[in-house]
């Protein structure tokens, strides 16, 4: 997979993390989608009232044009309503997120998922509602494996400290020995 460096965040990202730009030599914008999104959000927050006034003024002056534009978009994007293309965009976004956060691709994730037989690396249970989280060392950035959200959250709360885990185990053993099961 070919990659390109973002002009803003300086990260090396897959090409699908960049929007097209016919005026650029590479055919892609110099900054990644995420950086452009952040820039747009910042601009919107700083100029919210001005933007809303301008849009409202345009819409009231061009009601028929806006109504027609909406009908055309709805007709041309009927597949989006059915969710066909949303799966593709979701996959592209996940690939960009994995590359940006963990420097892995979706293929790398799928490989780890198969190596772990689709279950959490700690408790061995499959994740039902969400994908398994990518567990990594926050100091080194090294990926350790895939975890369910419960185990991933627990490790985060323990701050990757094994001593805390030992103390927690001792505490649970102290109060669970011979104790009746709760219902």
MITORKE-469602 format. One line per 5 residues: for each residue x, y, z of N, C-alpha, C, O, CB. Coordinates in steps of 0.2 Angstrom, whole numbers, plus 5000, padded with zeros to 4 digits. Glycine has a CB too. Layout:
BEGIN
X/Y/Z/X/Y/Z/X/Y/Z/X/Y/Z/X/Y/Z | ...
***
This chain:
BEGIN
5004/4994/5000/5000/5000/5000/5004/5006/5000/5009/5007/5004/4995/5000/5006 | 5003/5011/4996/5007/5017/4995/5005/5022/5001/4999/5022/5003/5006/5020/4988 | 5010/5026/5003/5008/5031/5008/5011/5038/5006/5014/5038/5002/5012/5028/5015 | 5008/5042/5010/5010/5049/5009/5011/5053/5016/5007/5051/5021/5005/5053/5005 | 5015/5058/5016/5016/5061/5023/5011/5067/5023/5011/5071/5018/5023/5064/5024
5008/5068/5028/5003/5074/5029/5007/5080/5031/5012/5080/5034/4998/5073/5035 | 5006/5086/5027/5009/5092/5028/5008/5095/5035/5012/5099/5037/5007/5097/5023 | 5003/5093/5038/5001/5096/5045/5004/5092/5051/5008/5095/5055/4994/5097/5046 | 5002/5086/5051/5004/5082/5057/5010/5078/5056/5013/5075/5060/4998/5077/5058 | 5013/5078/5049/5019/5075/5047/5019/5067/5048/5025/5064/5048/5025/5078/5052
5013/5064/5049/5013/5057/5049/5012/5054/5042/5010/5057/5038/5007/5055/5053 | 5015/5048/5042/5015/5044/5035/5009/5040/5035/5008/5035/5040/5022/5040/5034 | 5004/5041/5031/4997/5038/5031/4996/5035/5024/4999/5037/5019/4992/5043/5033 | 4991/5030/5024/4989/5027/5018/4986/5033/5013/4983/5038/5016/4984/5022/5019 | 4986/5032/5007/4983/5037/5002/4976/5038/5003/4973/5044/5002/4984/5035/4995
4972/5033/5006/4965/5034/5007/4963/5038/5013/4957/5040/5014/4961/5027/5007 | 4968/5041/5016/4967/5046/5022/4968/5053/5019/4967/5058/5023/4973/5045/5027 | 4968/5054/5012/4969/5060/5009/4963/5061/5004/4961/5056/5001/4976/5061/5006 | 4960/5067/5004/4955/5068/4999/4959/5070/4992/4964/5073/4992/4950/5074/5001 | 4955/5070/4987/4957/5071/4980/4958/5079/4979/4954/5082/4982/4953/5068/4974
4963/5081/4975/4964/5088/4973/4967/5088/4966/4973/5086/4965/4968/5092/4978 | 4963/5090/4961/4966/5089/4954/4971/5095/4953/4975/5094/4948/4960/5091/4949 | 4972/5100/4957/4977/5105/4956/4984/5103/4959/4989/5106/4958/4974/5111/4959 | 4984/5098/4963/4990/5095/4966/4994/5090/4961/4990/5087/4958/4989/5092/4973 | 5000/5090/4961/5004/5086/4957/5002/5079/4958/5002/5074/4954/5011/5087/4958
5002/5077/4965/5000/5070/4967/4993/5068/4966/4991/5062/4966/5002/5069/4974 | 4989/5073/4965/4982/5072/4964/4978/5072/4971/4972/5070/4971/4981/5065/4960 | 4982/5073/4976/4979/5073/4983/4980/5079/4987/4985/5082/4985/4981/5066/4987 | 4976/5081/4991/4978/5087/4996/4984/5085/5000/4985/5079/5002/4971/5088/5000 | 4987/5091/5002/4994/5090/5005/4992/5087/5013/4997/5084/5016/4998/5096/5005
4987/5089/5016/4985/5087/5023/4980/5082/5023/4976/5081/5018/4983/5093/5027 | 4980/5078/5028/4976/5072/5028/4969/5074/5030/4968/5080/5032/4979/5067/5034 | 4964/5069/5030/4957/5071/5031/4956/5073/5038/4952/5077/5040/4953/5065/5030 | 4960/5070/5043/4959/5071/5050/4961/5078/5052/4958/5082/5055/4963/5066/5054 | 4967/5080/5049/4970/5087/5050/4965/5092/5047/4964/5098/5050/4977/5088/5047
4962/5091/5041/4958/5095/5038/4951/5096/5042/4948/5101/5042/4956/5093/5030 | 4949/5090/5045/4943/5090/5049/4944/5095/5055/4940/5099/5057/4941/5083/5051 | 4950/5094/5058/4951/5098/5064/4952/5105/5062/4949/5110/5066/4958/5096/5067 | 4955/5107/5057/4955/5114/5054/4948/5117/5053/4947/5122/5055/4959/5115/5048 | 4944/5113/5050/4937/5115/5048/4933/5116/5055/4929/5121/5055/4934/5110/5044
4934/5111/5059/4930/5112/5066/4932/5118/5070/4928/5122/5072/4931/5106/5070 | 4939/5119/5070/4941/5125/5073/4939/5132/5070/4936/5136/5073/4949/5125/5073 | 4939/5132/5063/4936/5138/5060/4929/5139/5061/4926/5144/5062/4937/5137/5052 | 4925/5133/5061/4918/5133/5062/4916/5136/5069/4912/5140/5070/4915/5127/5061 | 4920/5134/5074/4919/5136/5081/4921/5143/5082/4917/5147/5086/4923/5132/5086
4926/5146/5078/4928/5153/5079/4923/5157/5075/4922/5163/5076/4935/5154/5076 | 4920/5155/5070/4915/5159/5065/4908/5156/5065/4905/5157/5060/4918/5159/5058 | 4906/5153/5070/4899/5149/5070/4894/5154/5068/4890/5152/5063/4898/5146/5077 | 4893/5160/5071/4887/5164/5070/4888/5167/5063/4883/5167/5059/4888/5170/5075 | 4894/5169/5061/4895/5171/5054/4892/5166/5049/4889/5168/5044/4902/5174/5053
4895/5160/5049/4893/5155/5045/4886/5153/5045/4883/5153/5039/4897/5148/5047 | 4882/5153/5051/4875/5151/5051/4871/5157/5048/4866/5156/5044/4873/5151/5058 | 4873/5163/5049/4870/5169/5046/4870/5168/5038/4865/5169/5035/4872/5176/5048 | 4876/5167/5036/4877/5167/5028/4873/5161/5025/4870/5162/5020/4885/5166/5027 | 4873/5155/5029/4869/5149/5026/4862/5151/5026/4858/5149/5021/4871/5143/5030
4859/5154/5032/4852/5155/5032/4850/5160/5027/4845/5159/5024/4850/5158/5039 | 4854/5165/5026/4853/5170/5021/4852/5167/5014/4848/5168/5010/4858/5176/5021 | 4857/5163/5012/4857/5159/5006/4851/5155/5005/4848/5155/5000/4864/5155/5005 | 4850/5151/5010/4844/5146/5009/4837/5150/5009/4833/5147/5005/4844/5142/5016 | 4836/5155/5012/4830/5159/5011/4829/5162/5004/4824/5163/5002/4829/5164/5017
4835/5164/5002/4835/5167/4995/4835/5162/4989/4833/5164/4984/4841/5172/4994 | 4836/5156/4991/4836/5151/4986/4833/5145/4988/4835/5139/4987/4844/5149/4984 | 4826/5146/4990/4822/5140/4993/4821/5135/4987/4822/5129/4989/4816/5142/4995 | 4819/5137/4981/4818/5132/4976/4824/5128/4974/4824/5122/4973/4815/5135/4970 | 4830/5132/4973/4836/5129/4971/4838/5124/4977/4841/5118/4975/4841/5134/4971
4838/5125/4983/4840/5121/4988/4835/5115/4989/4838/5109/4990/4839/5125/4995 | 4829/5115/4987/4824/5110/4987/4826/5105/4982/4826/5099/4983/4817/5112/4987 | 4827/5108/4976/4829/5104/4970/4836/5100/4971/4837/5094/4970/4830/5108/4964 | 4841/5104/4974/4847/5101/4976/4846/5095/4981/4850/5090/4980/4852/5106/4979 | 4842/5096/4986/4841/5090/4990/4838/5084/4987/4840/5078/4988/4836/5093/4996
4833/5085/4982/4830/5080/4979/4835/5076/4974/4835/5070/4974/4824/5082/4975 | 4839/5080/4971/4844/5077/4967/4849/5073/4971/4851/5067/4969/4848/5082/4963 | 4851/5075/4976/4856/5072/4981/4853/5065/4983/4856/5060/4983/4858/5076/4987 | 4847/5066/4985/4843/5060/4988/4843/5055/4983/4844/5049/4984/4836/5062/4990 | 4841/5056/4977/4840/5052/4971/4847/5049/4969/4848/5042/4968/4837/5055/4965
4852/5053/4969/4859/5050/4967/4863/5046/4973/4867/5042/4971/4863/5056/4965 | 4860/5047/4979/4864/5044/4984/4859/5039/4988/4860/5038/4994/4866/5049/4989 | 4855/5036/4984/4850/5031/4987/4853/5025/4990/4851/5022/4995/4845/5029/4982 | 4859/5023/4988/4863/5018/4990/4866/5019/4997/4866/5015/5001/4869/5016/4986 | 4867/5026/4999/4869/5027/5006/4864/5026/5011/4865/5024/5016/4871/5035/5006
4857/5027/5009/4852/5026/5013/4852/5019/5015/4850/5017/5021/4845/5028/5010 | 4853/5015/5010/4853/5007/5012/4859/5005/5015/4859/4999/5018/4852/5004/5005 | 4864/5009/5016/4870/5007/5020/4875/5003/5016/4880/5001/5019/4868/5003/5025 | 4875/5003/5009/4880/4999/5005/4886/5003/5005/4891/4999/5007/4877/4999/4998 | 4887/5009/5004/4893/5012/5004/4896/5014/5011/4902/5016/5011/4893/5019/4999
4891/5015/5016/4893/5017/5022/4898/5011/5025/4903/5013/5029/4887/5017/5027 | 4898/5005/5023/4902/5000/5026/4909/5001/5023/4914/5000/5027/4900/4993/5024 | 4910/5003/5017/4916/5005/5014/4919/5011/5017/4925/5010/5019/4915/5006/5006 | 4915/5016/5018/4918/5022/5021/4920/5021/5029/4925/5023/5031/4913/5028/5021 | 4916/5016/5032/4918/5014/5039/4925/5011/5039/4929/5012/5044/4912/5010/5042
4926/5006/5034/4932/5003/5034/4938/5007/5032/4943/5006/5035/4931/4997/5028 | 4937/5012/5028/4942/5017/5026/4944/5021/5032/4950/5022/5034/4940/5021/5020 | 4939/5023/5036/4940/5027/5042/4944/5023/5047/4949/5025/5050/4934/5030/5045 | 4942/5017/5048/4945/5012/5053/4953/5011/5051/4957/5011/5055/4942/5006/5054 | 4954/5010/5045/4961/5009/5042/4965/5016/5044/4971/5015/5046/4961/5008/5035
4962/5021/5043/4966/5028/5044/4967/5028/5052/4972/5031/5054/4962/5034/5041 | 4962/5027/5056/4962/5027/5063/4968/5023/5065/4972/5025/5070/4956/5026/5066 | 4968/5016/5063/4973/5012/5065/4980/5014/5063/4985/5013/5067/4972/5005/5063 | 4981/5017/5057/4987/5019/5055/4989/5025/5059/4995/5025/5061/4987/5021/5047 | 4985/5029/5061/4987/5036/5064/4988/5034/5072/4993/5036/5074/4981/5041/5064
4984/5030/5075/4985/5029/5082/4990/5023/5084/4994/5024/5088/4978/5026/5085 | 4990/5018/5080/4995/5012/5081/5000/5011/5076/5004/5006/5077/4990/5006/5083 | 5000/5014/5070/5004/5013/5065/5003/5006/5062/5008/5002/5060/5011/5014/5067 | 4997/5003/5062/4996/4997/5059/4990/4998/5054/4986/5003/5054/4993/4991/5064 | 4989/4993/5049/4984/4993/5044/4978/4989/5047/4979/4985/5051/4986/4991/5037
4973/4989/5043/4967/4985/5044/4969/4977/5043/4966/4973/5047/4961/4987/5040 | 4973/4976/5038/4976/4969/5037/4980/4967/5043/4979/4961/5045/4980/4969/5031 | 4984/4971/5046/4987/4969/5052/4983/4967/5058/4984/4962/5062/4992/4975/5055 | 4977/4971/5059/4972/4970/5064/4969/4963/5063/4968/4959/5067/4967/4976/5064 | 4967/4962/5057/4964/4956/5055/4968/4950/5056/4966/4945/5058/4961/4956/5047
4975/4951/5055/4980/4945/5056/4980/4944/5064/4980/4938/5066/4987/4947/5053 | 4980/4949/5068/4981/4948/5075/4974/4945/5077/4974/4940/5082/4982/4955/5079 | 4968/4947/5074/4962/4944/5076/4962/4937/5075/4959/4933/5079/4956/4948/5072 | 4964/4935/5069/4964/4927/5067/4969/4924/5072/4968/4918/5074/4966/4926/5060 | 4975/4927/5074/4980/4923/5078/4977/4922/5085/4979/4917/5088/4986/4928/5079
4973/4927/5087/4969/4926/5094/4963/4922/5093/4959/4922/5098/4968/4933/5097 | 4961/4919/5088/4955/4916/5087/4949/4920/5088/4943/4917/5090/4955/4910/5091 | 4949/4927/5087/4944/4931/5088/4941/4932/5095/4936/4934/5096/4938/4929/5084 | 4946/4931/5100/4944/4932/5107/4949/4936/5110/4954/4938/5108/4943/4925/5110 | 4947/4939/5116/4951/4943/5120/4957/4940/5122/4957/4934/5124/4947/4946/5126
4963/4943/5122/4969/4940/5124/4970/4939/5132/4974/4935/5134/4975/4945/5122 | 4965/4942/5136/4966/4940/5143/4960/4935/5145/4962/4930/5148/4965/4947/5147 | 4954/4937/5144/4948/4933/5147/4946/4928/5142/4943/4923/5144/4943/4937/5148 | 4948/4928/5136/4947/4923/5131/4939/4923/5128/4937/4918/5125/4948/4916/5134 | 4936/4928/5130/4929/4929/5127/4929/4933/5121/4933/4938/5120/4924/4932/5133
4924/4931/5116/4923/4935/5110/4920/4942/5112/4916/4942/5116/4919/4932/5105 | 4921/4947/5108/4918/4954/5109/4912/4953/5105/4912/4952/5099/4923/4960/5107 | 4906/4955/5108/4900/4954/5105/4898/4961/5101/4897/4961/5095/4894/4952/5110 | 4897/4966/5105/4894/4972/5102/4900/4977/5098/4898/4980/5093/4891/4977/5107 | 4906/4977/5100/4911/4981/5097/4917/4977/5095/4917/4971/5097/4913/4986/5102
4921/4980/5091/4927/4976/5089/4932/4976/5095/4932/4979/5100/4931/4980/5083 | 4937/4971/5095/4942/4970/5100/4946/4976/5100/4948/4978/5094/4946/4964/5100 | 4948/4979/5106/4952/4985/5106/4960/4983/5105/4962/4978/5107/4951/4989/5112 | 4963/4988/5102/4971/4986/5101/4974/4989/5107/4974/4995/5109/4973/4990/5094 | 4977/4984/5111/4980/4985/5117/4988/4987/5115/4991/4983/5112/4980/4979/5122
4990/4992/5118/4997/4994/5117/5000/4998/5123/4997/5000/5127/4997/4999/5111 | 5007/4997/5124/5010/5001/5129/5010/5008/5128/5013/5010/5122/5018/4998/5130 | 5008/5012/5132/5007/5019/5131/5014/5023/5131/5015/5028/5128/5003/5022/5136 | 5019/5020/5134/5026/5023/5134/5030/5021/5128/5033/5026/5125/5030/5020/5140 | 5030/5015/5126/5033/5013/5120/5029/5013/5113/5032/5014/5108/5037/5006/5121
5023/5013/5114/5018/5012/5108/5018/5005/5105/5015/5004/5100/5021/5017/5103 | 5022/5000/5108/5022/4993/5106/5015/4990/5107/5012/4991/5112/5027/4989/5109 | 5012/4987/5102/5006/4983/5102/5007/4977/5105/5011/4973/5104/5003/4983/5095 | 5002/4975/5110/5003/4969/5114/4998/4964/5112/4999/4958/5112/5002/4970/5121 | 4992/4966/5109/4987/4961/5107/4980/4965/5106/4980/4971/5107/4987/4955/5111
4975/4961/5106/4968/4963/5106/4964/4961/5112/4965/4955/5114/4964/4961/5099 | 4961/4966/5115/4957/4964/5121/4950/4967/5120/4948/4971/5116/4960/4968/5127 | 4945/4964/5124/4938/4966/5125/4938/4972/5128/4943/4974/5132/4934/4960/5128 | 4933/4976/5128/4933/4983/5131/4934/4982/5138/4937/4987/5141/4926/4986/5129 | 4931/4977/5142/4932/4977/5149/4939/4976/5151/4941/4979/5156/4927/4971/5151
4942/4971/5148/4949/4970/5150/4954/4976/5148/4958/4978/5152/4952/4964/5146 | 4952/4979/5142/4956/4985/5140/4955/4990/5145/4960/4994/5147/4954/4987/5133 | 4949/4992/5147/4948/4997/5152/4951/4995/5159/4954/5000/5162/4940/4998/5153 | 4951/4989/5161/4954/4987/5167/4962/4988/5167/4964/4991/5172/4953/4980/5169 | 4965/4986/5162/4972/4988/5161/4974/4995/5161/4978/4997/5164/4975/4985/5155
4969/4999/5158/4970/5006/5158/4970/5009/5165/4973/5014/5167/4965/5010/5153 | 4965/5007/5169/4964/5009/5176/4969/5007/5180/4971/5010/5185/4957/5007/5178 | 4972/5001/5179/4978/4999/5183/4984/5003/5181/4990/5002/5184/4979/4991/5182 | 4984/5007/5175/4990/5011/5173/4996/5007/5171/5001/5008/5172/4992/5016/5178 | 4994/5001/5168/4999/4996/5166/5004/4994/5171/5010/4992/5170/5003/4999/5160
5002/4994/5178/5006/4993/5183/5004/4986/5186/4999/4985/5189/5005/4998/5189 | 5009/4981/5185/5008/4974/5188/5007/4974/5195/5003/4969/5198/5013/4969/5186 | 5010/4978/5199/5010/4978/5206/5003/4980/5209/5000/4977/5213/5015/4983/5209 | 4999/4984/5205/4992/4986/5207/4988/4980/5205/4983/4978/5209/4990/4992/5202 | 4989/4976/5200/4985/4970/5199/4986/4965/5204/4981/4961/5206/4988/4967/5192
4992/4964/5207/4994/4959/5212/4990/4961/5218/4987/4957/5222/5001/4958/5214 | 4990/4967/5220/4986/4970/5226/4979/4969/5225/4975/4967/5230/4988/4977/5227 | 4976/4970/5219/4969/4969/5218/4967/4962/5218/4962/4960/5221/4968/4972/5210 | 4972/4957/5216/4970/4950/5217/4970/4948/5224/4966/4944/5226/4976/4946/5213 | 4975/4951/5228/4975/4949/5235/4969/4952/5239/4966/4948/5243/4981/4952/5238
4967/4958/5237/4961/4961/5240/4954/4956/5238/4950/4955/5243/4960/4968/5237 | 4954/4954/5232/4948/4950/5230/4948/4943/5233/4943/4941/5236/4948/4949/5222 | 4954/4940/5234/4955/4934/5237/4953/4935/5245/4950/4930/5248/4962/4931/5237 | 4955/4940/5248/4954/4941/5255/4946/4942/5256/4944/4939/5261/4957/4948/5257 | 4942/4945/5252/4935/4946/5253/4931/4940/5250/4925/4940/5251/4933/4952/5251
4933/4936/5245/4929/4932/5242/4930/4925/5245/4926/4920/5243/4931/4932/5235 | 4935/4923/5249/4936/4916/5251/4930/4915/5256/4929/4918/5261/4943/4916/5255 | 4926/4910/5254/4921/4907/5259/4915/4912/5259/4910/4910/5262/4923/4907/5266 | 4915/4917/5255/4909/4922/5255/4904/4919/5250/4905/4916/5245/4912/4929/5252 | 4898/4920/5252/4892/4918/5248/4892/4921/5241/4894/4927/5241/4885/4918/5252
4889/4918/5236/4889/4921/5230/4883/4926/5230/4878/4925/5232/4888/4916/5224 | 4884/4932/5227/4879/4937/5226/4874/4936/5221/4876/4932/5216/4882/4944/5225 | 4868/4938/5221/4863/4936/5216/4861/4943/5213/4857/4943/5209/4858/4932/5218
***
